[in-house]
């Protein structure tokens, strides 16, 4: 088999953290030919789609680069059995155009694409969670300052505000009615009421951690708990969050049950759910992370499980 990973430059790979790198390693270990391409390497010519890809040789050896790219080749996309869209957020114009170029690949055609381009376009990682209000915190989406202040008062003077297109904890603030910076924060994030933001009820359980649940075809692979530093509200790993082992509880299973069928219907096969205090806060679909940390904590090669699932899906087509 031959798998294509459309992702960021290999120079950005974090050997001990990147989920994409772990998936590429697992594919290589399974005897699959692994190729790398950037979003700008996709070519549409009439009804045909090509890619300028380079075969990748992977290594965990610190004396070698994580990925060494061989000579570039121009191939029809149909030469690949599976295509992983693993370009990191933000979901900007480049990401949008990539999904549009790949949307013409039918569900039963080669390559098998995950996650499906239309699903990626439909699923803004903040707004998608609002489709499941029964399992989410109370949430408002607005650009209006007066609405945000009203919501803040209704929540007892505490809420969380964040940009809709943010990622990695970027631009996430705790709003407090008594904070003299409250108005400045609202004005900055809404760009003086010209841009929509998301405001959610503050969940005190955030100090205990933010659970990341990885799903494969709607079923849980496992979970990790990202615990924030004592001086930060955010638990994202790259801003200093500590990762500890986590188990699924009844709230988690209720959330998974709520989202499972919609994710499957939209071709969102590999997904990360963010859960705080038993409430769903975000649905990560563009480039979900955490599989390396989960593997180390649980002693299970979850990347190999993902690759085996993709191989079986491809073989069954």
Order of alpha helices (4+ residues) and beta strands (2+ residues): beta-alpha-beta-beta-beta-beta-beta-alpha-beta-alpha-beta-alpha-beta-beta-alpha-beta-beta-beta-beta-alpha-beta-beta-alpha-alpha
